[in-house]
């Protein structure tokens, strides 16, 4: 099963559009009506929808680390620093992860882009 992504409000819209053009399943927090949720709530919402959260928000790394330490399940976080990776590189790497990864590959994990 291909991975599905949930993008928080810090991710440029161009990344979601680029992935959709490549037929990668993406939903954004804005589309979901969840753009005002807190970081823990966003991570929970992504999990409820069976999606891996992609973010460029450093604070979500703190929440993921807290859950790892406390053994609280989450479906995974993929993080890219806003200045450390281009939009094109994000699209390329996320597409590859979506196509070759399995959902359980990211359970309780944080992955960093670029690959």
Secondary structure, 3 states (H helix, E strand, C coil): CCCCEEECCCCCHHHHHHHHHCCCCEEECCCCCCCCCCHHHHHHHHHHCCCEEEECCHHHHHHHHHHHHHCCCCCCEEEECCCCCCHHHHHHHHHHHHHHCCHHHHCCCEEEECC
